[in-house]
Each structure stands twice: as structure tokens, then as C-alpha cells.
């Protein structure tokens, strides 16, 4: 009933949020009678803050229409290439009529960015996509809100996630001959599984894998997020955070981990920081600091927009990654599209280069958790492996913001370029259209030598047995 209670409360608050928005505009308009009253600006700021706290946040758009690449402005067309029940594969196609630029675009590597399915939408990686588009053909996994997926589409398991990734990789290979894969946070585990299974079957694997801030081995330097998943039983999560979607959504009746519960957890990690941020927003409104207030709105429009996750996928991720550590223990079996179990063996990967990236101050995926992939991928030559610890970067800093653009991306770009090769299939061409010329600067960063770490000793964790039985639908 918790989900239904939340929806009733949200519906009740909606007219008050609309009233607060209208009142904020009335009191901020100096041409109106309300805007000429004493303390009008303070009242307007208060109503604006009330509106921001009470409004419903919908899925943001990527909003990428143009980018600058080597001094040339490229037009961007966003389109869905593959539409699956729980995910869309989006492509950001670049257009130009500059002959030299067009020639360069044709030969640039194709990159699949696997966005996390852990609460926020794929638009959280907007800065990642925008930066990558300067030098790559970019695709991204855009995961759907589970409450909008009808029950007729079946369930969604962690195995399905792995199978989706393999299908998307094959899609790009069919167009370009091969591709590179970048996984950010949560998808590092299923992406490593997907490539491992392809290697075990003798399929062509991606030219490179770049894994950023993910829990490959959550036992290393466990964070507060890891500890919660490790210390609560499977049954606790199933009984306390799983609810059915209310009747007013297309996915009515689906078991999900609701987005509003996830958002509560996000805020609870740093409540003082969010309280201060909102108070600073109120003060910036009083000062008329438009730049700061707009930056606050953009951040929280993204941060507060959350999606529901299918219960089976969420619970299996908790158990596989954070409780049984099946990937690092070599006990993970993934069911393929035919329903047959296959053992995940990262040591079978031999022809895919590996680059891992961690943030020095990451409080979500601790130090060494992502780097653990190097120990698992023993079949990859040491010369094809690289690790980077971004100094001063937190979790979001390794894929968004200044440190991503100035420190991490130049090394990711160089690694992908180093391991690119001539595609075996015809390369899809970028279409020519008119685009104005502008000037852009190219960031440069020094490459730090890579140091490999030994696995940290950890206390044993007792695996939690699952009582669920796998449903047979949509396999």
C-alpha cells in the first residue's frame, strides 16, 4: 500500500505546487500589484523553493542539438535504433557539410555507453555523451521506467540485462565491424559478464572495455552503499522495498523498487548537503543571482528525476553483486535468450583491451572495486590493460564535470584510439547538412603510469539463499 499512499499524497500536493509556482511568478513580477508589496522578492523566493520541493520531476531530455568538434559545429540528431521492452538503444547522429570534418567523422570509433540502471535516468550521463561525441560515434542504453512497462511484456531479470548488452554490441558490430564499450557504475558487472560470455562462445568481442566506478568486487573498501546491501538479507529487501505499481500507470501490478524510495535513500546519504544547497538557492533568489539559481535547477531537475526498477532485476543484482559475489567467486551462471545457463568466465576474454577508472573520493564504489576487473580478466595481455585513479574526483566527477573533461576523457579517448582498428563491415557515414563554424578548444591531460594493486583482505560474508523461483516468461 505504500506506493498507493505515496501517489495519493503526490496527487494531493500537485495543486499546491502549481499554486506555489504561480505565486512565485506573481510576486517576482514588478509590473503586478503583488510584486510591488513589501518583501515581495522574499515571498517570491519562498514560493519558488516550495514549488521546487513539491513538484513532480519527470524524465529529463538529453537536449543535445549541437556540439563543437575541432572548431566546427556539428548538428546532432537523437534517435532510437533498437527498442526493447525495458530499454532503448539511442544513437546521437552527427551532421555536417564540412568536407574535411565529414571525412574525419567517418573513420572515428563507434562507442556503446552502457548507462546505469540504478535509480536515475540515462540523461545523468549527458556530459559524458556530449564530450564523447567530439571524437566518436556514440550510442547509449536508455533504460525505461518499469512502472510504464505493461505486465504483458514479462519480467526483467539481471540475465535479461546481460542479454540486452550483448544484443546492442552485436548491433554495432553489424554496422561498423566492431565497437568499444564504456560502462559507468552499476553496469560494469553485467557488461563484464556480457563480454565474457561472448568470448567463451568464440564470438567477436569489443575492441575495448572502459569501466568507470563500478562494484566489480564490492568487498574491497566497502562504502555505506555496499554495507547496506551486504548487511541486510535478501528477504529484508524483498519485504521492505518491493511494491506493486498502482493502477494509474501502464505497468499496473508490476513488482518494482519504486523511484521515490530510491530518491529518499539518495538524499539520506547527505541530508546536510542538500539542506544547505536549498538554502543557498533561496539566498541566490533574493540576490538575483540567475546563474547560480539556474545551475541549482538543472542539477536537481536531473537528481530528483528517478525511475522504478523491476523487482527481479533489483533483487538479483543485490544478491549476485553484493551478497554472493558471484562474479569474483566464479559461480555466476547467466541464462541466455534460449533459457540455457552459461558460466561467466572473464578469464576467457583475450582480444578486448581493458581500462578501469576510479575516483579518489568515490563514496559509492570504493577504491579497488573497479580495478578488480584486471585480476579477473587474466587472459588479457598486461600491455592491453590500464588503470586510472582520478585525483580529487568523487563518483560523479569521473564521468561528468571538469575532472571528467580535463583528466579522465583525454585518457579514455587515447585508449580507445590506441585499440581501434579498421572495421570489417562498411562504416556508416555521417550525413551532410549545413552547420555554422565556431571555435572549440581541445582539452589535454597528462597520462599517469598505471600501478596494479593486490586484492585487499576482507572479512567473509555469508551468502544469503534466495527463496524466489525464476519465472518462465519472456526468456
N, C-alpha and C positions, 0 to 999 in steps of 0.2 A: 504493500500500500504506500510505501514511502515515495515512489515515483509519482503516483497519482496525487498525493498530498503536495508534492513539490510543484506539479503542473497547475494544481488549483491555486496555490499561492502565487505562482508566476502570472497566471491569468488575472488574479485579483490585483496584482501590483501594476499591471500593464497600463491601465488608465491613469494611475498616479504618476508613472514615469512620463507618460505623454504630457500630463498637466505640468510636471516639473520642467520639461523641455520647453513648452510654450511659455511658461512664466519666465524662464531664464532669458528667452529672446525678448519678451516684452520689457523686462527691467533693464536689459542691455541696450535697448533702442532709445537713444536720446531724443528721438522725434516723438516718442509716445509720452503720454501723461505719466505712466508708471516709471519711465526712465528718468524723469525729472524730480522724482521724490528723493528725500534724504536717504542715504545709504543704498541707493538703487544698485550700484555696482556690487556691493557686498551681498545684497539679496539675490541678484542675478547669479553670482558665483556659487552661492549656496544651492540654488535650484539646479544649476548646471551639474554640480557634484552629485546631488540627489538623483538626477536623471542618469548619470553615468553608473551609479551604484545599483539602480533599479531596472535598467533597460535589459532587454534580451539581446545577446550577442549572436549574430548569425555568422555563417561561414564567410570569411573574407575572400576577396578575389586576388589573384596574383597581380593584376594591374600592370603587367609589363607590356608596354606598347612600342617602346624604342629603347635601344641601348647604343652606347658609343664603343666602337671597336677600332683601334688604330686610327683615330681621327675621323672615322666615317660613322654616320648614324644609320643604324640598321632598324628596319621596321620588324616587329615581332607579331606573328600570328599564333595564338594559342589554340590548340585543337586536340580532341580526344582521338587517339589512334586505336586503342583497344578498350572496349567497355565490358568489364566483368561485373558480376553481381555485387561484389564488395569493393571494387577498385576500378579506377580509370587510369589508363596509361596516357599521360598528356605529353604532347610534344610542343616545344616552342620553336616554331619555324622562322628562320631569319630571311629577310628580303633586302635586296639592294640592286641598284643599276650601275654601281661602280664595278667596272670590268676586273680590275686588279683584286678588289676585295672579294668579288664573286669567285674568282679562281682560288683564293685562299680558303674561302668557306667550304668549297667542295672537298678539299683534302683534309679538313680538320676531323679529329676523332669524334666518334659517337659515344655519349656517356649516358648511362642509366643511373639516375639518382633515386635510391630507394628511401622514401621518406618514412619517418617513424609512425607506427600506429599505436600511440600510447597516450592519447588524450587530445592533443591538438591536431589541427588540420595540416596538410602538406604545405600550406602557404607560410608556415613558420620558417620554411627554407627559401623564402622569396629572395633574400640576399644571396644565398648560395646559388640559386638558379641564375640570377641576374649577372653575377660575376662569372660563372662558368660559360655563359652564352657568348662572351667575348672571343673565346677560343675553341668552342666545342659545339657539336650538335647535341642538344640537351633534351632528355626525356625524364619524366618524374612519375612516381606512383602517387596517385591522388586517392587516398582511401576514403570510402564513403561512410557516412554516419549510419550505424547499424539500425537505428530506430526508423530510418527511411527505407530499409530493405524489407520487402514483404516476406512473410514466412514461407511463401511458395518457392523462394529462391534457395531454401535449405539453410543448413548451418554453416558456420565458418570456423574452421579449426586451424591450429598452428601449421598443420600439414598443408592445408589449402594455401596458406601464406607462402610457404616454400614453393609449392607448385606454381603459384602465380608468378613469383620471381623468375622461375625457370622459363615460363612461357614468355615473359617480357624479354628476357635475354635472347631467346631464340628468335623473337620477332625482330629485334635489332640486328641479329646476326644474318637473318634472311634478307635484310635491306643492305647492310654495309659489309657483310662478310664476318665482322666481329665487332666487339664493343668493349667499353670499360664500365665498371660498376663502382658506384660510391654509395655507401650505407652510412647513415647518421643515427647514432644512438641505438635504439631498440632493434632495428633491422640487421645489425651486424651479425647476430646469431642466425636468423633464418637465411640471410644471404650466404653466409659461410656454408650452411647446410645445403643450400641450393647448388652452389658451385661444386661442393664435394660430391654430391650425388651425380652431377653431370660428368665429373671426372671419373667416378667409379664405373659409370656406364660406357666410358670411352667417347663421350660427346665432346665437341669443341667447347672449351671453357673461355670465359672472357680474357682479354689480354691482361687486365689488371683489376685488382680489388683494392679500393681505398676505404678503410674502416675508421670511423671517427667517433670517439667517445661512447663505445658500446660495451655491454656486460658479457664479453666472451667468457670470462671467468670471474663471476661475481664474488668469489671467495677472497680475492685479492683486494686489500684496502677497502673493505665494505663501507658503504655510506649509509646514511639514515634510510634512504630508499631501499637499499639492499637488505638492511636489518629487518625492516618491516616485513618484507617478502619472505625472509628466512625464518623469522621467529613466530610467525602466525601459521597455523596449519592450513592445508588445502581446504578442509571443511569450514574453517573460520571464514575464509574468503568467499566460499560458496554460499554460506548462510548470512553473511553480513553486507556484502557489496553487490550482490547479484539481484536484479529486479526485472520485472516484465514491463515492456513498453506499453504505455496507456493506449486506449482505443482511438485517440485522435491523431495517431501517426500511422503511416503506411505499414510500418513494421510492428503493428499492434500484436502483443502476445510474445514477441521475441524476448528471450532472456539476454540481458545486457549488463555491462558495468556502466552505469549512467555517467554522462559527462559532468553533470553538476556535482556528483560525488568526487570525481577526479579533480575538478576545479577547487573544491573545498580542501582537498589534500595538497594541491599546489600552493594555495595561499597559506595553509597551516605550516608549511615548511619555513616561511619567512614572514610572519604576520607583521612584525615591526617595520620591515622594509616597505611593505605595501601600504601600511598606515601612513608612514612618512611620505610616500610617493603621492598619495591622495591629498594630504595636507599641503604639500608643495604645489600641487596642481591648483588647489584653492587659492593659495597666495599668488601664484602666477596669473590667475584670472583677475585678481584685484590689481596687480601691477600692469596688466595689459600686455604681458609677455606672450605674444602669439606663437613664437617659435617653440617655446617650452611647453605650452599647453597643447599644441598640435603634436609634438613628439610624444607626450603622455597619451593622447587619444590613440595615436597609431599603435603604440605598444600594447595598450590594454584592449584595443579592438581585436588584436591578434591573440593576446594572452587569455582573454576571457571567453573566446570562442572555442568551445570544446565539443567533441563528438562522443557518442555511445560506442562501446566496443562489444562485439558479440561475446557472450559469456564463455563459450567453449574455447575460443581463441585466447581470451584473457587468462582463464584458469590454467590452461595448458602451458602458457608462457610462464606463469608463476611457478608451476611445478617443474617444468623442463629446465628453465634457466636459473632459477633462484633457490630451488629446494633440492632437486635431484642432481643438478649439474650434469645433465646427460651428455652435453656436447663435450665437455672436458674429460668426462669419465669414459667416453666411447661407448655409451649404452643407448644412444638415441636412434630409434627407428622411425622413419617418416613414411607414411602411406602415399604412394604415387597416385596418379589420376585413375588408375585401374584398381585401387584399393589394396595394392600389394605393399607390404612393409619392406623398406630398404634401409640398411645401416648407414649412418652418416660417418664417413671416413675422411677427415680433412687431409690426412697424410697421402691420399691418392691424388691430390692436386699437384701437378708438376709444371704446367705451362702457363700459369697465371701469376703475375707478379703481385706482391703484397705490400701495401703501405698502410701503417696504422698511425693514427693521430690521437693524442690525448692532451687535455688541458691541465696545466699545472694546478689550477684551483678548482677543478671539476668536483662538485659536491653531489653529482648524480651517478656518474661512473668513475669509481676511484682509480688511483694510479695503478697501472699494471693490468687492469681488467681487459683493455683492448689489445695491449701488447701481447697478451697471452696467445693470440692467434698465431704468432710466429712459432711457438712451441708445438702447436697442433699441426701446422702446415709444414711438417718436416720434409716433405717431398719437393718443396720449392727451394731452389738453389739460394744460398745466402746472398749472392750477388743480386738476386731478384727481390730481396726483402729490404724494407726501410721503415724506421720508426721516428716519429717526431713528437716531442713534448713541447707544446706552445707555452712559453713562459708568460705568466700573468693572465692567462686565459682561463675563464670558467667554462662551464658546459656549453653555453650558447656562443661563447666567444670563438670556439673553434670552427663554427660554420656560419657565423653572422657577425657583422660589425667590422671595426677597424683591424683587429688582430687577424680575423679570417682573411680579409682582403690583402693585408700587407705582409703577413707572416706565413699563414697556412696555405692560402691559394697558390702563391708562386711555386711552392714546392709540390703541391698536388698537380699543377699544370706541367711542371717539368717531369714529374714521374710518369704521367700519362703519355707525354710526348716521347719520352725515352722508350716506352714499351709499346708504342704504336707500330703498326706495320701496314703494308699495302693490303687493302681489303680484297678478298677473293671474289665477292659479288659486286655488281655495278653500284657505284656510290650514288645515292640520291642527291640530286642537285638542288641548290637553293634557287628559288625563283627570283627573277629580276623585277624590281619595281623602283619607282623613283624614291629617293631619300635624300634629305639635305645633308650637307657636310658640316661636321663640327670637330672640335679638337678634344682628345682624351689623353690622359696620362697613363702609362703602364707601370703598375707597382712592381718594385723589385725587392727581394729579400734574400738574405744570405742563407745558405744551406748548412745546417749543423750536422756534424758527423753522428751516425746512429750508434747508440750503445744498447746492447741487448741485456735484459735483466733476467735473473733467475726467478723462478716462481717462489712467491712468499709462502711461508708455512702458515697453515690455517688450522683452526680447530675443526674437528669433524662435525658435520651436520647430518643429523638423522633424516633420511629420506621420508617423505610423507606419502603413504599409499593413497591412490585415488580410488574413490568408490564409484566413479562415473563409468558408464558403459558407452562406448562410441556408437553414435547413431549411424545408420547406414545410408542416410540421404546424401545426395549430391556428391558422390565420390567419383 
